[in-house]
Amino acid sequence: MSAQADEILKRPLYVFDLPHELLLSLQLKDPNIHQQIPADEPPVRSSAKDAKPQNGETGSGASTACGLCGVTFKSLEDQRGHVKSDWHGYNIKQKLRGLSAVDEIDFEKLIGDLDESISGSESSESEDEGDGNAKDSTLAALLKRQARLQDVRDADSPPQKRKRASGSPPLLWFSTPLLSSNISLGIYKVLFTEVEQQAPTILDVLQRKQLKPALTRITQNGTGGVPLPSSVTGPTIFLCMIGGGHFAAMIVSLTPKLSKKATGVEERQAIVIAHKTFHRYTTRRKQGGSQSANDSAKGAAHSAGAGIRRYNEAALETEVRALLSDWKEMIERSELLFVRATGTTNRRTLFGPYEGQVLRTTDPRNCSFPFSTRRATQAELMRAFVELTRMKVSEVDEAALAAAAAEAARQETLPNKSITTPSKTPAPKPSKEDETAALHSSQLQALIRRSKAPAILAYIAKNALSPNFIFHPPTTQANHHASTPLHLAASISSAAVVLALLTKGGADPAILNGEGKPAFHLAGDRATRDAFRVARHELGEEKWDWDAVHCPPAMMKAEADKREASQRKEAEKAETERRTAETERLQKEAVGGDGDNAQKRFAFRALGSAVKTGAERREQEARGLTEEMRVRLERERRARAAEERIRQMGGGGSGGGGGGAGGGGL
């Protein structure tokens, strides 16, 4: 690859600020060629039936394994817990109906499609409902939904066999003579409106969307504050996620912010105009589903936990709709609206209908995220924005893809009997070495995700493993992307683990993963990339070929820590200035206006500058309680007050007697 190509791919390519020479040389490729390339989606997984042991047992037997679901366990307690799970119960129903079992990932997808993501409730505490049938709520609702869908299918004609990769690919692929012929550049289609996608040439639309970066210079206004977000000009997009009691929203400007590093290298960053997150306890721990969905399936529960969850659902709906109303002008100016709302309850919260609603299902700007997303947080929204606006670089063999497409077309022309006949050959049993490698892989991956750097080094030394250990099995999507401990640590942005593996573990940064990328290319933030530079300084230039992995020049650890502390201090200073300016503005409005006093108290309370009165605190403590619980709480409060008065009276009397005795002595 030429030096010009290396210069182009040295930093991530931002879709709305591409290099001029690259923009002029782009050529749209045939979408059918890249139909086989997955866009951030997991591969097709084999069914749980293929994972059964050779002996054909379907029960748990004497060993700690489940032949029906195709999983093994380390202890008998884990196996017993699995037998009580909804996943195992669902596979039993599948077997009774003569259908194949599903694996855990497919079952989680079924539950996610049922109402909403179950990940939002894993960090919340819950209490037992005491109805004795809590386990069956999610499973029963899933089976009822599938029964309704099956009735609809039976009423219609028999379904046609779907062709492989028949859906429209989410990416537009381009080629350029500036890069190698096997390198393709991809852009998500959702960044273009329906009208723009129907344009004669998409390249002209892409050229018109290019934006000039904005400088990071901050101008002070007349009152000494900082500029408000409304002063930022240029096109914007709205991103929103809600699920499991978590809500996150953000409005980001497509105009990049241009700044310079300490080394003088230019860096582009996103300009966040507004962002907000909410979290309410609305889902039951380890069971998932909203309280309203549980009430619809089983009837209204009368426990204290159910009442709290119902109140929190209503409070979350009010908070989200109030925020959307405040952001109405900015949302109307946004070019695209990316919304992820799983479940009927969450979609009703956003799209109503209700009076004064902002988001509508008929809005042509509505888009969904064309890749999988995690829990609704501010960091996840920023990750989604980077994923949407960063041009994808794919290095594939198009001849091999064309051969695979031809083979798939040939298979489709074969008789249906040869395609539908199941294979009777049992799956090969994994060897002892494969089981040991899989165990080491799971242990190391768990330690790396928890950023336990000393424990990782101790585990590698104790088991005499190579620091460049290849995770097993290498055919899975996760191990294909992050095949070594260093790749996994870089992909999850664990700077401490990256530095420990390089300097103390002896990991080779030049090893490539299944996608042909070194670990440095998977680093997600500046701190992780700085860890590679610090390791380059401590190990020396002769240790590894640092230029081959595109690692920037070496950096001392003290310099990296100083820069991180400086950035954190600048961020805290900017936040303090913003809060001060907002406080002064609210104080001026409170003094000069005739607004409602309750509104003013709420505004100051949001900034943490007002103290709640005793009546307000008592009212907040009594929310969600029954009348009997309120009476008991008030009785305890009065008893504590009486004890405090008696204690003060007793202390004052003894103090007075001591003073009199002292006076008599003089």
LOFIVO-808425 format. One record per residue (C-alpha): residue in three letters; x, y, z. Coordinates in steps of 0.001 Angstrom, whole numbers, padded with zeros to 6 digits, always signed. Each point is the difference from the previous one (the first is absolute). Example, Ala and Ser with C-alpha at 12.3 -4.5 7.8 and 13.67 -1.06 7.14 Angstrom:
<sevos>
ALA+012300-004500+007800SER+001370+003440-000660
</sevos>
This chain:
<sevos>
MET+000000+000000+000000SER+001307+003418-000916ALA+000931+002728+002435GLN-003075+001961-001104ALA-002276-002892+000985ASP+001705-000264+003386GLU-000567+003719+000524ILE-003716-000352-000827LEU-000581-002918+002386LYS+002195+001394+002775ARG-003008+001425+001862PRO-003734-000909-000065LEU-001933+001371-002962TYR-002942+002239+000971VAL-002813-000262-002562PHE-000803+003746+000041ASP+003636+001171-000181LEU+001837-002282-002425PRO+003362+000912-001563HIS-000536+001871-003240GLU+002088-002327-002176LEU-001778-003058+001402LEU-003447+001541-000505LEU+000671+000724-003684SER+001303-003518-000687LEU-002842-002033+001588GLN-001886-002427-002241LEU-003214-001800+000997LYS+000343-003781-000057ASP-002525-002656-000903PRO-002084-000661+003138ASN-000399-003688-000882ILE+003720-000641+000499HIS-000035+001143+003619GLN-003322-001654+000749GLN+001977-002750+001767ILE+001870+002430+002300PRO-001734+000295+003410ALA-000360+003553+001337ASP+000653-000282+003711GLU-002406-002947+000309PRO+000722-003364+001642PRO+000386-003012-002300VAL-002666-002636-000434ARG+000299-002275+002992SER-000551-003711+000010SER-002995-001329+001863ALA+000238-001579+003399LYS-000823-003334-001590ASP+003443-000123-001639ALA+001654+000427+003391LYS-001444-003206+001463PRO+002424-002705+001113GLN+000533-003077-002100ASN-001846-002332+002305GLY-003274+001801-000795GLU-001068+000569+003596THR-002639+002644+000467GLY-000080+000128+003789SER+002563+001341+002389GLY+001111-003485+001052ALA+002767-000534+002469SER+002277+002630-001588THR-000436+003750+000446ALA-001308+000634-003503CYS-003288+000677-001770GLY-000329-002037-003166LEU-003170+001813-001009CYS+001569+003485+000025GLY+003519-001195-000863VAL+001873+001620+002914THR+002245-001249+002797PHE+000392+001274+003558LYS+002802+000176+002537SER-002127-001001+002977LEU-003256-001736+000833GLU-001461+003265+001361ASP+000445+001678-003388GLN-001750-002913-001703ARG-002935+000194+002409GLY-000296+003724-000598HIS-000043-000624-003762VAL-002811-002561+000295LYS-002129+002665+001751SER+000716+002656-002649ASP-002393+001223-002705TRP+002491-001040-002690HIS-000146-003681+001015GLY-003791+000126+000371TYR-000352+001499-003470ASN+002154-002748-001569ILE-002169-002634+001715LYS-003069+001564-001639GLN+001840+000009-003333LYS+000797-003716+000316LEU-003598-000865+000871ARG-001136+001792-003157GLY+002594-001835-002121LEU+002152+003080-000591SER+003727+000531+000483ALA+001427+001613+003134VAL+001485+003509-000020ASP+003250+001203+001539GLU+000245+002657+002708ILE+000723+002891-002378ASP-003022-000752-002198PHE-002202-000344+003098GLU+001136+003414+001268LYS-000911+001480-003384LEU-003479-001534+000271ILE-000443+001527+003459GLY+001314+003362-001255ASP-002525+000000-002860LEU-002780-000912+002444ASP-000073+003313+001913GLU+003317+001692+000791SER+003671-000645+000804ILE+000539-002032+003162SER+003479+001503+000522GLY-001394+003148+001585SER-001081-001795+003175GLU+003149-001952+000790SER+001478+002752+002133SER-003166+000771+001944GLU-001089-001567+003255SER-003362-001706+000145GLU-002141-001672+002569ASP-002101-003147-000259GLU-003559+000462-001149GLY-001185-002989+002001ASP-002382-001298-002660GLY+001840-003274-000602ASN-000201+000214-003804ALA+002524+002725-000739LYS+002156-002381-002017ASP-002745-000746-002515SER-000945+003605-000868THR+002594+000619-002721LEU-000133-003550-001377ALA-003817-000037-000096ALA-000146+003347-001795LEU+002559-001217-002576LEU-001911-003222-000689LYS-003294+001897-000350ARG+001564+002413-002475GLN+001439-002837-002104ALA-003366-001780+000049ARG-001718+003117-001397LEU+002641+000322-002719GLN-000380-003674-000893ASP-003763+000415-000390VAL+000574+002859-002432ARG+002480-002106-002021ASP-002416-002932-000174ALA-002725+002267-001364ASP+002228+001192-002828SER+001699-001950-002739PRO+003125-002075+000786PRO+003030+002274+000297GLN+002565+000121-002763LYS+003601-000978+000682ARG+002067+003121+000663LYS+003108+000476-002024ARG+003274+000432+001797ALA+001047+003626+000411SER-003193+001213-001679GLY-000258+003186+002092SER+001399+003321-001046PRO+003535+000573+001373PRO+000240+002888+002487LEU+003210+001391-001544LEU+000904+001676-003275TRP+003427-001176-001152PHE+002480+002116-001938SER+003380-000587-001584THR+002797+002429-000801PRO+003161-000244-002106LEU+001922+001580+002886LEU-000282-003260+001973SER+000576-003646-000776SER-002569-001774-002162ASN-001055-002334+002839ILE-000827+002911+002377SER-003548+001334+000057LEU-001423+002997+001832GLY-003523-000210+001444ILE-002569+002603+001107TYR-003308-000770+001722LYS-003040+000618-002191VAL-001990+001523+002873LEU+002162+003134-000141PHE-001794+000870-003238THR-003698+000822-000172GLU-002337-001916-002305VAL+000115+002814-002530GLU+003818+000079+000070GLN+000213-003768-000477GLN-002109+000310-003148ALA+002303+002671-001474PRO+001649-000803-003395THR+003442-000192+001606ILE+000617-000389+003689LEU+003502+001455-000340ASP-001382+003468-000740VAL-002145-000223+003131LEU+003024-001070+002037GLN+002027+002948-001290ARG-002763+002444+000932LYS-000089-001415+003531GLN+003628+000861+000732LEU+000391+002483+002862LYS+002826+002299+000972PRO+001361-000768+003500ALA-000743+002506+002754LEU+002798+001430+002129THR+000034-000581+003757ARG+000440+003663+000863ILE-002424+001020+002806THR-001269+003570-000109GLN-001264+001600+003199ASN-003305+001840-000078GLY-000852+003266+001681THR-000934-001575+003342GLY+003221-001963+000324GLY-001647-003395-000691VAL+000669-002560-002700PRO-001909-000311-003294LEU-003238-001977+000244PRO-000463-003084-002225SER-002494+001895-002166SER+002883+002081-001361VAL+001375-003045-001847THR-001032+000105-003660GLY-000114-002732-002605PRO-002021-003191-000526THR-000748-002188+003024ILE-001377-003483+000711PHE-002062-001283+002930LEU+000824-003337+001677CYS-002234-001652+002593MET-000092-003379+001782ILE-002477-001299+002568GLY-000392-003430+001561GLY-000004-001750+003354GLY-000609+003221+001924HIS+003007+001720-001615PHE-000379+003033-002289ALA+002710+001939-001791ALA-000311+002742-002613MET+002530+002186-001768ILE+000107+002652-002706VAL+003323+000099-001835SER+001229+002424-002631LEU+001319-001591-003196THR+002570+002781-000264PRO+003201-001435+001526LYS+002020+001920+002573LEU+003636+000432-000990SER+002616+000058+002756LYS+003703-000670+000280LYS+001763-002481+002226ALA+003080+000801+002027THR+002101-001434-002839GLY-001598+002388-002515VAL-002098-002686-001764GLU-003514+001122-000915GLU-002902-001926+001507ARG-003722+000091-000822GLN-002581-000365+002747ALA-003792+000053+000136ILE-001889+003060+001277VAL-002713-001125+002422ILE-002666+002710+000138ALA-002199-001602+002660HIS-000171-003325+001814LYS-002066-001486+002821THR-000447-003387+001682PHE-002680-001382+002328HIS-000243-003236+001932ARG-002948-001361+001928TYR-000527-003357+001667THR-002686-001477-002265THR+001054-003616-000655ARG+000233-002975+002313ARG+003491-001302+000706LYS+001095-002984-002159GLN-003492-000354-001491GLY-000248+002962-002365GLY-003081+001600-001481SER-001711+003114+001235GLN-002536-000051+002827SER-002765+000949-002429ALA+000849-003003-002198ASN-000070-002272+003045ASP-003382+001450+001030SER-001388-000608-003483ALA+001168-003624-000009LYS-000911-001013+003571GLY-002154+002736+001453ALA+000919+002855+002305ALA+002253-000974+002915HIS-000617+001606+003391SER+003504-000024+001484ALA+002020+003032+001048GLY+002567-000665-002736ALA-002675-000083-002703GLY-001391+003331+001228ILE+003438+001580-000080ARG+000620-001241-003525ARG-003356+001300-001221TYR+000747+003406+001508ASN+003471+000047-001573GLU-001420-000895-003419ALA-002355+002964+000167ALA+002778+002277+001306LEU+002381-001081-002766GLU-002665+000633-002627THR-000613+003505+001400GLU+003723+000834+000147VAL+000691-001229-003529ARG-002931+001875-001527ALA+000933+003191+001869LEU+003560-000254-001338LEU-001208-000533-003561SER-002247+003049+000358ASP+002953+002110+001185TRP+002086-001203-002943LYS-002810+000406-002535GLU+001659+002790-002006MET+003346-001814-000174ILE-001678-003282-000980GLU-001952+001721-002774ARG+003259+001426-001385SER+001723-003412+000013GLU+000488-001691-003351LEU-000370-003592+001279LEU-001622-001570+003092PHE+001588-003262+001183VAL-002320-001711+002495ARG+000283-003369+001737ALA-003150-000797+001980THR-000587-003706+000689GLY-003418-001054+001191THR-003468+001475-000104THR+000411+001954+003245ASN+003150+001781-001122ARG-001353+000830-003459ARG-003159+001410+001567THR+002149+002174+002259LEU+001748+001586-002995PHE-002579-000084-002775GLY-003191+000314+002056PRO-002496+000977-001053TYR-000203+002767+002604GLU-000644+003726-000021GLY+002943+002025-001269GLN+002047-003015-001125VAL+003301+000697-001756LEU+000964-003322-001604ARG-002384-001584-002500THR+000123-003379-001681THR-000833+001571-003376ASP+003025+002311+000047PRO+002185-000841-003056ARG+003111+000907+002011ASN-000452-002983+002344CYS+002817-002539-000204SER+001024-003045+001962PHE+003552-000915+000911PRO+001302-002420-002682PHE+002104-001887+002569SER-000465-001522+003436THR-000014+002356+002992ARG+000386-000455+003738ARG-001542+001647+003077ALA-001223+003559-000523THR+002771+002239+001355GLN+001771+003147-001132ALA+003135-001996-000830GLU-002043-002428-002120LEU-001555+002882-001942MET+003427+001460-000703ARG+001245-003439-001100ALA-002999-000297-002335PHE+000681+003471-001450VAL+003634-000890-000680GLU-001039-003296-001572LEU-002536+001748-002258THR+002249+002821-001205ARG+003295-001879-000357MET+000772-001449-003428LYS+000548-003764+000098VAL+003185-001463-001470SER-000387-003597-001200GLU+002763-002130-001470VAL-001571-003001-001743ASP+000701-002304-002902GLU-002749+000759-002493ALA+000836-003082-002076ALA-000657-002224+003011LEU-003282+001821+000682ALA-001105-000460-003605ALA+000827-003716+000208ALA-001981-000300+003250ALA-002991+001753-001612ALA+000172-002358-002978GLU+000120-003008+002325ALA-003032+001314+001926ALA-001896+000468-003270ARG+000886-003551-001034GLN-001266-001378+003303GLU-003316+001790-000503THR-000506-001730-003344LEU+000322-003464+001567PRO-003191-001991+000744ASN-001765+000854+003220LYS+000439-003539+001285SER+003780+000289+000089ILE-000236+003313+001800THR-002607-000846+002610THR+001322-003470+000919PRO+001699+000364+003400SER+003467-001376+000420LYS+000180-003080+002213THR+003730+000335+000621PRO+000506+000928+003677ALA+002109+003015+000858PRO+003603-000910+000866LYS+000764-000036+003688PRO+002558+002672+000993SER+003407-001314+000992LYS+001598+000419+003402GLU+002291+002706-001369ASP-002939+001938-001451GLU-001880-000121+003313THR+003080+001230+001885ALA+000546+002833-002505ALA-003665+001011+000260LEU+000259+000064+003801HIS+003122+002201-000114SER-001746+002273-002513SER-003059+000525+002201GLN+002119+000673+003098LEU+002288+002499-001744GLN-002886+001798-001701ALA-001806+000403+003314LEU+003115+001455+001675ILE+000679+002370-002910ARG-003560+001337-000027ARG+000360+000732+003721SER+003396+001732-000623LYS+001831-002265+002465ALA+003512+000509-001380PRO+001965-001719+002856ALA-002376-002967-000025ILE+000390-000357-003790LEU+003796-000101+000215ALA-000152-002461+002907TYR-002414-002287-001885ILE+002209-000017-003111ALA+003112-000799+002061LYS-001706-002665+002137ASN-001383-001917-002991ALA+003143+000523-002151LEU-002001+001705-002746SER+001397+002168-002753PRO-000697+003749+000319ASN-001260-000267-003595PHE-002469-002778+000909ILE-002665-000522-002694PHE-003523-000182+001415HIS-001917-003199-000701PRO-002071-000683-002004PRO+001342+002464-002610THR-003074-000387-002236THR-002335+002076+002189GLN-000631+003649-000864ALA+001416+001291+003295ASN+003220-002021-000236HIS+000358+000839-003687HIS-000032+003724+000826ALA+002032-000178+003247SER+002103-003141-000384THR+002695+000722+002652PRO-000013+001555+003492LEU+001608+003166-001396HIS-002680+000349-002699LEU-002791-000464+002538ALA+001496+002518+002450ALA+000402+002581-002782SER-003544-000548-001326ILE-001589+000679+003424SER+002320+003019+000594SER+001764-001461+003055ALA+003204+002059-000011ALA+001394-001558+003212VAL-000288-003550-001380VAL+001531+001032-003338LEU+003016+001565+001725ALA+000462-003015+002295LEU-000177-002522-002854LEU+002519+001947-002075THR+002551+000945+002668LYS-000283-002903+002474GLY-001677-002808-001925GLY+002063+000244-003189ALA-002964+000144-002405ASP+000833+000642-003656PRO-001909+003055-001361ALA+000645-001052-003617ILE-002186-003134+000148LEU-003117+000318-002164ASN-003515-001148+000862GLY-002366-001882-002283GLU-000801+003262-001819GLY+003656+000709-000721LYS+000287+002878+002486PRO+002560+000548+002784ALA-001125+000748+003533PHE+000749+003743-000347HIS-002712+000344-002672LEU-002626-001239+002509ALA+000801+002646+002648GLY-003154+001995+000657ASP+001277+003045+001905ARG+003053+002177+000438ALA+001086-001540+003316THR+000257-003456-001597ARG+001992+001346-002946ASP+002296+001837+002407ALA+000627-003332+001772PHE+001578-001330-003224ARG+002172+003123-000234VAL+001127-000345+003627ALA+000856-003656-000616ARG+002001+001028-003062HIS+002010+002392+002167GLU+000621-002552+002784LEU+000808-002974-002259GLY+002044+001888-002582GLU-000141+000188-003766GLU+001873-003300-000480LYS-002475-002154+001909TRP-002780-000021-002615ASP-000691+001453-003431TRP-002136+002880+001290ASP-000321+001673-003407ALA-001617-003136-001439VAL-002907+000356+002449HIS-000310+003776-000715CYS+000833+000880+003603PRO+000752+003748+000484PRO+003348+001139+001449ALA+000988-001054+003508MET-001248+001868+003052MET+001095-000045+003636LYS-002554-001165+002558ALA+000320+003240+001973GLU-000878+001974-003113ALA-003052-002194-000671ASP-001215+000357+003595LYS+000554+003749-000109ARG-002003+000374-003194GLU-002847-002114+001352ALA-000090+002052+003216SER+000071+003234-001994GLN-002906-001085-002173ARG-001998-001058+003029LYS+000692+003346+001690GLU-001056+001941-003106ALA-003225-001982-000206GLU-000768+000665+003664LYS+000752+003700-000443ALA-002296+000273-003012GLU-002782-001772+001888THR+000442+002331+002993GLU-000189+003067-002224ARG-003129-001324-001680ARG-001686-000675+003345THR+000963+003459+001271ALA-001423+001709-003078GLU-003201-002019+000215THR-000377+000776+003714GLU+000417+003735-000605ARG-002559-000100-002783LEU-002552-001793+002173GLN+000607+002413+002864LYS-000639+002983-002264GLU-003205-001548-001298ALA-001149-000794+003553VAL+000599+003596+001158GLY-001408+001855-003008GLY-002926-002223-000992ASP-003399-000749+001517GLY+000077-003711-000710ASP-001328-002765+002144ASN+001973-000525+003238ALA-000209-003741-000359GLN+001637+000238-003427LYS+002839+002104+001443ARG+000574-002488+002826PHE+000163-002832-002526ALA+002547+001875-002147PHE+002328+000682+002954ARG-000470-003512+001322ALA+001134-001424-003358LEU+003304+001812+000465GLY+000440-001280+003543SER-000102+003524+001499ALA-003160-000364+002169VAL-000783-002130+003042LYS-003326-001815+000248THR-002315+000916+002822GLY-001082-002498+002637ALA-003456-000363-001529GLU+001497-000692-003435ARG+002347-002628+001411ARG-002841-001741+001832GLU-002116+000052-003142GLN+002831-001511-002045GLU+000587-002765+002558ALA-003695-000933-000006ARG-000332-000318-003782GLY-001101-003421-001191LEU-001050-001173+003500THR-003374-001330+001024GLU-002131+001751+002631GLU+000994-002538+002671MET+003684+000490-000755ARG-000428+003786+000145VAL-001568-000240+003473ARG+002806-002270+001197LEU+002651+002352-001408GLU-001613+003022+001693ARG-000215-001878+003321GLU+003704-000870-000135ARG+000901+003597-000906ARG-001922+001363+002994ALA+001587-002572+002343ARG+003477+001009-001135ALA-000855+003676+000532ALA-001252-000708+003529GLU+003145-001961+000852GLU+002131+002879-001266ARG-001889+002519+002186ILE+000383-002212+003087ARG+003702-000408-000689GLN+000492+003761-000335MET-001963+000687+003191GLY+002057-002556+001908GLY+003269+001429-001331GLY-001020+003582+000850GLY-000961-000931+003591SER+003289-001720+000742GLY+001903+002899-001503GLY-001870+002516+002221GLY+000733-002027+003141GLY+003664-000098-000856GLY+000055+003776-000406GLY-001643+000525+003422ALA+002468-002267+001725GLY+002836+001894-001557GLY-001429+003330+001125GLY-000286-001236+003580GLY+003614-001073+000055LEU+001166+003503-000827
</sevos>
